[in-house]
Amino acid sequence: MRNNRVMRLSVTAFCIALNIIGAYIALCLKLPVYLDSIGTVLAGALFGPWYGLAAGAGGAFISGITSDVYALYFMPAGMITGIMAGILFKTPVFHGIKVLFGTAAITFPGTLVSSFISAYVFGGVTSSGSSIIVQGLKHLGLGMVASAFAVQIITEYADRFISVSIVLVLLSCMTSDMKMYLRGGRTRGTV
């Protein structure tokens, strides 16, 4: 039992590192996506909502104190993404064309939260490359929250689709014994 807990914590730490590396790449390249939720979705898919939450919070915390202070403020959105991934990956929603709807279900709750954070805490100006679009929509007469939400839903959906796609590829490369071992179950032989 103890070895399983150590394995889960080690894989979750790896997922946090994926989040930090992805976020740093997106920040440096000023991409309109964030790449900070690949590890969050992976942890949620493998171990459930609490591990997804932990990976989202851990990645945002470390990114926030090392490279992008904005990440600290958006930590709740990452935590919600991890919870949603952990819940939804236990359902058949990520098979075939349904992956588009599953990605939307992971994206929407966190987008609501991040839109309010972006609008009310930062006035729509953050470290993301999409801040330019938010300001443009605001100057066209759309309110700040509506502008932030309009941009966030598009950029976050694209970001979560990238994350979900990478996680689905990773999961398809893993044997059922490997998944069972990581989740703490008994395997039938070698991993």
SULZIZI-V948121 format. One line per field, one symbol per residue. ss: DSSP state (A for helix, B for strand, O for the rest). psi: psi as a letter, one per 30 degrees, with the letter a starting at -180 (. if undefined). burial: + if it has 16 or more other C-alpha atoms within 10 Angstrom, else -. A space follows every 50 residues. Layout:
# SULZIZI-V948121
ss = ???
psi = ???
burial = ???
This chain:
# SULZIZI-V948121
ss = OAAAAAAAAAAAAAAAAAAAAAAAAAAAAOOOOOOOOAAAAAAAAAAOAA AAAAAAAAAAAAAAAAOOOAAAAOAAAAAAAAAAAAAAOOOAAAOAAAAA AAAAAAAAAAAAAAAAAAAAAAOOOOOOOOAAAAAAAAAOOOOAAAAAAA AAAAAAAAAAAAAAAAAAAAAAAOOAAAAAAAOOOOOOOOO
psi = eeeeeeeeeeeeeeeeeeeeeeeeeeeefhlglfgggeeeeeeeeeflee eeeeeeeeeeeeeefefjffeefgeeeeeeeeeeeeeffflgfhkbffee eeeeeeeeeeeeefeeeeeeeggfjafkffeeeeeeeefffkleeeeeee eeeeeeeeeeeeeeeeeeeeeffkleeeeeeefglklfbl.
burial = ------+++-++++++++++++++-++---++++++++++++++++++++ ++++++++++++++---++++++++++++++++++++++---++----+- -+++++++-++++++++++---+++++++++-+++-++-----+++++++ ++++++++++++++++++--+-----++++++++-------
